[in-house]
Amino acid sequence: MLFGRFTTVPYPSYFCATAFSNPRPWLFVGLGNPGDRYRGTRHNVGFELIDAFAKSMGISMDAVHCKAIFGKGFVHGVPVFLAKPQTYMNLSGESSGPMATYYKLPLNRVLVFHDDMGLPCGALRLHLNGNHGSHNGLKSVIDHFRGNKEFPRLRIGIGRPPGQMDPKAFLLQKFNAKARDRMDVALEEGVDVLKEVLSKCLTESARCFNREQKYKHLRLQTMPVWPDTRITS
């Protein structure tokens, strides 16, 4: 079984949002596809950021809840839930929607991480809301939030496919060596901004972070990761 090595979160949860009037918990959801076949692919950088944050904060991802691999902990005194939906990317909302409902969280306390071909590889953006931008995982999340788009998301740039390469093939391909190095740096920056979000105002964190990333974005535009086509495992 896919979840055989994980424990199941009991009902009612030991971390129910009703137990915290101040501060209210956050739910961080990383989007991706389950299984070794997709590990390390561009479409799975949302999973990677969840794992990087969990490791940095000492949070164990050893439970199953609402069709997701799940972890919980405190950061700066704030309760945090971490989730990697195991429904496959295009059905991510089947996990994130029920989980937000279960913990009675307003959508402005649900932060979704996802890959984005509209940004250079390694560039990040933190937004308070927005459309799905043809990202099927994000579209599923919005659908299961009853069409509500008023939730923050952290866009993780993966760049565009080279030449005439099929975007679907590009998404499911692993990074070449140069792009992998960029992504590892980006994940570290992502962990740092998530810590900021938990200790400061989301709006202020986004404003400062996006300003820094804007200049990084401009630098990365002149530093292509292609034609180095070596694929790392």
SERO-4910 file (N, C-alpha, C, O; in steps of 0.05 Angstrom, whole numbers):
BEGIN
 pado doro    nc1    nc2    nc3   cac1   cac2   cac3    cc1    cc2    cc3    oc1    oc2    oc3
  Met    A     17    -24      0      0      0      0     17     25      0     39     25     12
  Leu    A      8     46    -13     23     71    -15     29     82     12     51     93     16
  Phe    A     11     81     31     14     94     57     23     74     78     20     80    102
  Gly    A     32     50     71     37     29     90     56     37    113     52     28    135
  Arg    A     76     54    107     95     60    128     88     85    144    104     94    161
  Phe    A     65     96    140     56    120    154     34    114    174     19     95    171
  Thr    A     33    130    195     11    128    214    -12    145    204     -8    163    188
  Thr    A    -36    139    214    -59    154    206    -67    173    228    -67    166    252
  Val    A    -73    198    221    -81    218    241   -108    210    252   -127    207    237
  Pro    A   -111    207    278   -136    199    290   -157    221    289   -149    245    286
  Tyr    A   -182    215    291   -203    234    292   -216    234    320   -222    212    329
  Pro    A   -220    257    333   -212    283    324   -182    288    326   -168    275    342
  Ser    A   -171    306    310   -143    310    309   -133    323    335   -147    338    348
  Tyr    A   -109    316    342    -96    327    366    -87    356    361    -78    368    380
  Phe    A    -90    366    338    -81    393    331   -103    410    321    -98    429    306
  Cys    A   -128    404    328   -151    417    317   -150    448    320   -142    457    342
  Ala    A   -157    462    300   -155    491    300   -171    504    323   -165    526    332
  Thr    A   -193    491    331   -209    502    352   -194    504    379   -203    519    397
  Ala    A   -172    490    381   -156    491    406   -138    516    406   -126    522    427
  Phe    A   -136    530    384   -118    553    383   -134    578    375   -142    581    351
  Ser    A   -138    596    393   -151    621    386   -131    641    377   -137    658    360
  Asn    A   -107    640    387    -85    658    379    -59    646    386    -54    640    409
  Pro    A    -41    641    367    -45    646    339    -60    623    325    -60    600    335
  Arg    A    -73    629    303    -87    609    287    -67    593    271    -47    604    261
  Pro    A    -71    567    267    -52    551    252    -50    559    223    -68    572    212
  Trp    A    -28    550    211    -24    552    182    -24    524    170    -16    505    184
  Leu    A    -34    521    146    -32    497    131    -15    502    106    -22    519     90
  Phe    A      8    488    104     25    490     80     20    465     63     23    443     73
  Val    A     13    469     38      8    447     20     27    448     -4     27    468    -18
  Gly    A     43    427     -8     61    426    -31     49    408    -52     40    385    -45
  Leu    A     48    417    -77     36    401    -98     56    384   -113     79    392   -116
  Gly    A     48    360   -121     66    342   -136     52    316   -142     28    313   -137
  Asn    A     67    297   -151     57    270   -157     71    250   -139     95    253   -134
  Pro    A     56    230   -129     68    211   -110     84    190   -125     81    185   -149
  Gly    A    102    177   -110    117    154   -121    145    161   -131    151    184   -138
  Asp    A    163    141   -131    191    145   -138    193    154   -167    213    168   -174
  Arg    A    175    146   -184    176    153   -212    178    183   -217    191    192   -235
  Tyr    A    165    199   -199    163    228   -203    182    243   -184    184    267   -185
  Arg    A    197    229   -168    215    242   -149    236    258   -164    249    247   -182
  Gly    A    240    282   -156    261    299   -169    253    311   -195    270    324   -208
  Thr    A    228    308   -204    219    321   -229    211    350   -224    206    358   -201
  Arg    A    209    365   -246    202    393   -243    174    397   -231    170    416   -216
  His    A    156    379   -237    128    382   -228    126    377   -198    105    382   -186
  Asn    A    148    367   -185    147    359   -157    161    378   -138    167    371   -116
  Val    A    168    402   -148    182    420   -130    166    429   -106    177    437    -86
  Gly    A    139    428   -108    123    434    -85    127    414    -63    129    421    -39
  Phe    A    129    388    -70    136    368    -51    163    373    -39    167    370    -14
  Glu    A    182    380    -56    209    385    -46    211    407    -26    226    405     -7
  Leu    A    195    428    -30    196    450    -11    184    442     16    193    450     37
  Ile    A    162    426     15    151    416     40    172    400     55    176    403     79
  Asp    A    186    382     41    206    365     53    229    382     65    239    377     86
  Ala    A    238    402     49    260    420     59    251    435     84    267    437    103
  Phe    A    227    445     84    217    460    107    215    441    131    223    448    154
  Ala    A    203    418    127    200    398    149    227    391    161    230    389    185
  Lys    A    246    386    144    273    379    154    286    402    170    298    397    191
  Ser    A    283    426    159    294    449    173    282    454    200    296    462    219
  Met    A    256    448    203    241    453    228    240    428    246    228    429    267
  Gly    A    251    406    237    249    381    253    222    370    254    215    357    275
  Ile    A    205    373    234    178    363    233    177    336    218    187    335    195
  Ser    A    167    316    230    165    290    218    141    288    199    119    295    207
  Met    A    146    279    175    124    274    155    118    244    156    125    230    137
  Asp    A    105    236    177    102    207    182     73    199    187     68    177    198
  Ala    A     54    215    178     26    209    182     11    212    155     22    222    136
  Val    A    -13    202    155    -31    205    132    -57    218    141    -68    210    161
  His    A    -65    238    126    -90    253    133   -101    265    108    -87    278     93
  Cys    A   -127    261    104   -141    273     81   -126    267     54   -122    285     38
  Lys    A   -118    242     50   -105    233     26    -78    247     22    -69    251     -1
  Ala    A    -65    254     43    -39    268     41    -19    256     61    -27    248     83
  Ile    A      6    256     54     27    252     74     29    278     90     29    300     79
  Phe    A     30    275    116     23    297    134     43    299    157     53    279    167
  Gly    A     48    323    166     65    329    189     54    353    204     39    368    193
  Lys    A     62    356    229     53    378    245     75    387    264     93    371    271
  Gly    A     75    412    272     95    422    290     89    451    297     69    463    289
  Phe    A    107    463    313    106    491    320    130    506    309    153    495    311
  Val    A    126    529    298    148    546    289    143    574    299    122    586    293
  His    A    162    584    315    158    611    328    132    611    344    118    631    345
  Gly    A    125    588    356    101    587    372     75    584    356     54    583    368
  Val    A     77    583    330     54    580    312     50    551    304     69    539    294
  Pro    A     26    539    308     21    512    298     21    511    268      8    528    255
  Val    A     34    491    257     37    489    228     30    460    219     40    441    231
  Phe    A     13    457    199      8    432    187     21    431    159     20    451    145
  Leu    A     34    409    153     47    406    127     34    382    112     29    361    124
  Ala    A     28    386     86     14    365     71     26    362     43     32    382     30
  Lys    A     29    337     35     36    330      7     14    312     -4     14    288      1
  Pro    A     -6    323    -18    -28    307    -28    -18    283    -45      0    287    -62
  Gln    A    -30    260    -41    -22    236    -55    -42    228    -76    -44    204    -84
  Thr    A    -57    247    -86    -79    242   -105    -70    244   -134    -87    240   -152
  Tyr    A    -45    250   -139    -34    259   -164    -42    288   -168    -63    298   -159
  Met    A    -24    301   -183    -25    331   -185    -53    341   -193    -63    359   -180
  Asn    A    -65    330   -213    -90    341   -224   -114    339   -205   -135    351   -210
  Leu    A   -111    324   -183   -133    321   -164   -124    331   -136   -136    322   -116
  Ser    A   -105    349   -136    -95    359   -110   -116    370    -92   -113    369    -67
  Gly    A   -137    381   -103   -158    393    -87   -173    373    -70   -185    380    -50
  Glu    A   -173    347    -79   -187    327    -63   -175    323    -36   -188    312    -18
  Ser    A   -150    331    -33   -136    330     -7   -137    357      7   -145    358     31
  Ser    A   -128    378     -6   -125    404      7   -152    416     15   -154    429     36
  Gly    A   -173    412     -1   -199    423      6   -210    411     32   -217    427     50
  Pro    A   -212    385     34   -222    373     59   -204    379     83   -214    381    105
  Met    A   -178    381     78   -160    387    101   -165    414    112   -166    418    137
  Ala    A   -168    434     95   -173    461    105   -200    462    120   -203    476    140
  Thr    A   -220    447    109   -246    446    123   -244    432    150   -255    441    169
  Tyr    A   -229    410    151   -226    395    175   -215    412    198   -224    410    221
  Tyr    A   -195    428    192   -182    445    212   -195    473    215   -186    490    230
  Lys    A   -217    477    200   -233    501    202   -215    526    197   -217    546    211
  Leu    A   -198    524    177   -180    546    171   -191    565    150   -202    555    129
  Pro    A   -190    591    154   -196    609    132   -175    606    110   -152    598    116
  Leu    A   -182    611     85   -164    605     63   -139    623     64   -119    616     51
  Asn    A   -140    646     78   -116    662     79    -95    650     99    -74    662    103
  Arg    A   -102    626    110    -82    612    126    -74    586    113    -63    568    126
  Val    A    -80    583     87    -72    560     72    -53    569     50    -61    584     32
  Leu    A    -28    561     51     -7    570     32      1    546     15     10    525     25
  Val    A     -3    549    -11      2    527    -30     28    532    -46     32    554    -56
  Phe    A     45    512    -47     70    514    -63     67    499    -89     57    476    -89
  His    A     75    511   -111     73    496   -136     94    506   -157    104    528   -155
  Asp    A    100    488   -176    118    495   -197    105    515   -216     81    517   -218
  Asp    A    122    531   -230    112    551   -248    131    555   -271    154    563   -268
  Met    A    121    549   -296    137    553   -320    139    582   -328    155    589   -345
  Gly    A    124    600   -315    124    628   -321    147    643   -308    151    667   -313
  Leu    A    162    629   -291    185    642   -278    211    626   -286    209    602   -290
  Pro    A    233    640   -287    259    626   -293    265    606   -272    256    608   -249
  Cys    A    279    585   -279    286    564   -260    301    576   -236    322    589   -239
  Gly    A    290    572   -212    302    582   -188    291    608   -177    299    617   -156
  Ala    A    273    621   -192    261    646   -183    235    639   -168    221    620   -175
  Leu    A    229    655   -148    205    650   -131    188    675   -130    197    697   -133
  Arg    A    162    670   -124    143    692   -119    123    684    -98    113    661    -99
  Leu    A    117    702    -80     98    697    -59     74    715    -64     77    740    -63
  His    A     51    704    -69     27    719    -75      5    714    -55      3    692    -45
  Leu    A    -12    734    -50    -34    731    -31    -58    718    -43    -75    708    -28
  Asn    A    -60    717    -70    -83    705    -84    -76    704   -113    -53    710   -121
  Gly    A    -95    696   -130    -90    696   -159   -105    673   -173   -119    657   -160
  Asn    A   -102    672   -199   -114    651   -215    -97    626   -216    -75    626   -204
  His    A   -106    606   -229    -91    581   -230    -70    581   -252    -51    565   -252
  Gly    A    -72    600   -272    -52    602   -292    -48    577   -308    -25    571   -316
  Ser    A    -69    561   -313    -68    536   -328    -53    514   -314    -46    494   -326
  His    A    -47    518   -288    -35    497   -272    -57    478   -262    -74    487   -245
  Asn    A    -58    454   -271    -81    436   -264    -83    429   -235   -105    426   -224
  Gly    A    -60    427   -221    -61    422   -192    -73    445   -178    -90    441   -160
  Leu    A    -65    470   -185    -76    493   -172   -105    497   -179   -121    505   -162
  Lys    A   -113    490   -204   -141    491   -212   -158    473   -195   -180    480   -187
  Ser    A   -148    449   -189   -163    430   -172   -166    441   -144   -187    438   -132
  Val    A   -145    453   -134   -147    465   -107   -169    487   -107   -185    487    -88
  Ile    A   -169    504   -126   -189    525   -128   -217    513   -130   -235    522   -116
  Asp    A   -220    493   -146   -246    480   -149   -256    469   -123   -280    472   -117
  His    A   -238    458   -107   -246    446    -81   -248    467    -59   -256    461    -37
  Phe    A   -239    491    -65   -244    514    -47   -269    528    -56   -273    552    -50
  Arg    A   -286    515    -72   -311    525    -82   -307    550   -100   -323    569    -99
  Gly    A   -285    549   -115   -279    571   -133   -266    595   -120   -260    615   -134
  Asn    A   -261    594    -94   -248    616    -80   -218    617    -86   -204    597    -82
  Lys    A   -208    639    -96   -180    642   -103   -164    658    -82   -141    664    -86
  Glu    A   -177    665    -60   -165    683    -41   -148    667    -21   -153    668      4
  Phe    A   -129    653    -31   -110    639    -13    -82    644    -24    -78    646    -48
  Pro    A    -62    646     -7    -34    652    -16    -22    628    -29    -29    605    -24
  Arg    A     -3    633    -46     12    612    -60     41    621    -64     47    644    -69
  Leu    A     59    602    -63     87    607    -68     94    593    -95     95    569    -96
  Arg    A    100    610   -115    106    600   -142    136    594   -143    153    611   -135
  Ile    A    143    570   -153    171    562   -154    178    559   -184    168    541   -198
  Gly    A    194    577   -194    201    577   -222    217    553   -231    236    545   -218
  Ile    A    208    541   -253    223    519   -265    231    525   -294    244    508   -306
  Gly    A    225    549   -304    232    556   -331    214    543   -352    196    527   -345
  Arg    A    219    549   -377    203    539   -399    218    517   -413    243    517   -413
  Pro    A    204    499   -426    217    478   -441    233    489   -465    224    508   -477
  Pro    A    256    477   -471    272    487   -493    261    479   -520    249    458   -523
  Gly    A    264    497   -540    256    490   -567    227    483   -569    209    497   -559
  Gln    A    222    460   -582    195    451   -587    187    428   -568    169    413   -573
  Met    A    201    426   -545    196    405   -526    167    406   -515    158    428   -509
  Asp    A    154    384   -513    127    382   -502    128    391   -473    142    379   -457
  Pro    A    111    411   -465    111    420   -437    105    398   -417    117    398   -395
  Lys    A     88    379   -425     82    357   -406    107    339   -401    112    331   -379
  Ala    A    122    334   -422    146    319   -419    167    334   -402    181    323   -386
  Phe    A    168    360   -407    186    378   -392    180    377   -362    198    374   -345
  Leu    A    154    378   -355    146    378   -327    154    352   -313    161    352   -289
  Leu    A    153    330   -327    158    304   -315    186    294   -318    193    271   -313
  Gln    A    204    312   -327    232    306   -330    247    317   -306    240    337   -294
  Lys    A    269    303   -299    286    312   -277    304    335   -286    309    339   -310
  Phe    A    313    351   -267    330    374   -273    357    365   -283    368    344   -274
  Asn    A    369    381   -301    397    376   -308    414    387   -285    403    399   -266
  Ala    A    440    383   -286    457    389   -263    456    419   -256    455    426   -232
  Lys    A    457    436   -276    457    465   -271    431    474   -259    431    490   -240
  Ala    A    409    464   -270    382    472   -260    378    461   -231    366    474   -215
  Arg    A    389    437   -226    386    425   -199    400    443   -179    390    447   -157
  Asp    A    423    453   -185    437    471   -167    421    496   -161    419    505   -138
  Arg    A    409    507   -182    392    531   -178    368    525   -160    361    541   -143
  Met    A    356    502   -165    332    495   -150    339    490   -120    323    498   -103
  Asp    A    362    478   -115    370    474    -87    373    501    -72    365    503    -49
  Val    A    384    521    -86    386    547    -74    358    559    -70    353    571    -49
  Ala    A    341    556    -89    314    567    -87    298    554    -64    283    568    -50
  Leu    A    302    529    -60    288    515    -38    297    527    -11    281    530      8
  Glu    A    323    533     -8    333    545     16    320    572     20    312    579     43
  Glu    A    318    588     -1    305    614      0    275    611      7    264    627     22
  Gly    A    262    590     -4    234    585      3    230    579     32    211    588     44
  Val    A    248    562     43    246    556     72    249    582     89    234    586    108
  Asp    A    267    599     81    271    624     96    246    642     95    239    653    116
  Val    A    234    644     72    210    662     70    187    649     85    170    664     96
  Leu    A    185    623     86    163    611    102    167    616    132    147    621    146
  Lys    A    191    616    141    196    624    169    188    653    174    177    659    195
  Glu    A    193    670    154    185    698    156    154    700    158    144    715    174
  Val    A    141    685    141    111    686    141    100    679    169     81    690    178
  Leu    A    113    659    181    103    650    207    110    668    230     98    667    252
  Ser    A    129    686    226    137    704    248    128    733    243    129    749    262
  Lys    A    120    739    218    113    766    212     87    767    196     75    746    192
  Cys    A     80    790    187     56    794    170     61    782    142     82    786    131
  Leu    A     41    767    132     44    755    105     48    776     84     65    773     67
  Thr    A     33    798     85     34    819     65     62    831     65     74    835     43
  Glu    A     73    837     88     99    849     90    121    830     81    140    837     67
  Ser    A    118    804     88    137    784     80    138    782     50    159    780     37
  Ala    A    114    781     37    112    779      8    124    803     -6    139    800    -25
  Arg    A    119    827      5    129    851     -8    160    851     -8    172    856    -29
  Cys    A    172    846     15    201    846     16    213    823      0    233    827    -14
  Phe    A    202    800      2    212    776    -12    211    780    -42    230    774    -57
  Asn    A    188    789    -52    185    792    -81    203    813    -92    211    811   -115
  Arg    A    209    834    -77    228    854    -86    255    842    -90    269    847   -110
  Glu    A    264    826    -71    290    812    -73    290    793    -97    309    792   -112
  Gln    A    268    778   -100    266    759   -122    264    772   -149    272    760   -169
  Lys    A    254    796   -150    253    810   -176    280    814   -188    284    809   -212
  Tyr    A    300    821   -172    327    825   -182    340    799   -188    355    796   -207
  Lys    A    334    778   -172    344    752   -179    332    742   -205    346    730   -222
  His    A    306    747   -209    293    740   -234    307    752   -258    312    738   -278
  Leu    A    314    777   -256    328    791   -279    355    778   -284    363    775   -307
  Arg    A    369    771   -263    395    758   -266    392    731   -280    407    723   -298
  Leu    A    372    715   -271    369    688   -281    360    688   -310    366    669   -325
  Gln    A    346    709   -319    338    711   -347    362    711   -366    359    702   -389
  Thr    A    384    721   -356    408    722   -373    427    698   -368    449    697   -379
  Met    A    418    679   -352    434    656   -345    418    630   -351    409    617   -332
  Pro    A    415    623   -377    399    599   -383    411    574   -373    436    571   -370
  Val    A    394    555   -367    404    528   -357    407    509   -380    417    487   -377
  Trp    A    400    517   -404    403    501   -428    426    514   -445    430    538   -442
  Pro    A    441    499   -462    435    473   -472    446    450   -456    447    427   -466
  Asp    A    456    454   -431    465    432   -415    442    413   -411    424    419   -396
  Thr    A    442    390   -424    419    371   -424    425    347   -407    410    327   -409
  Arg    A    446    347   -391    451    324   -374    428    321   -354    420    341   -342
  Ile    A    419    298   -350    397    292   -331    408    278   -307    420    256   -310
  Thr    A    404    289   -284    413    276   -260    391    258   -248    368    263   -252
  Ser    A    400    238   -234    380    220   -221    375    229   -193    360    216   -179
***
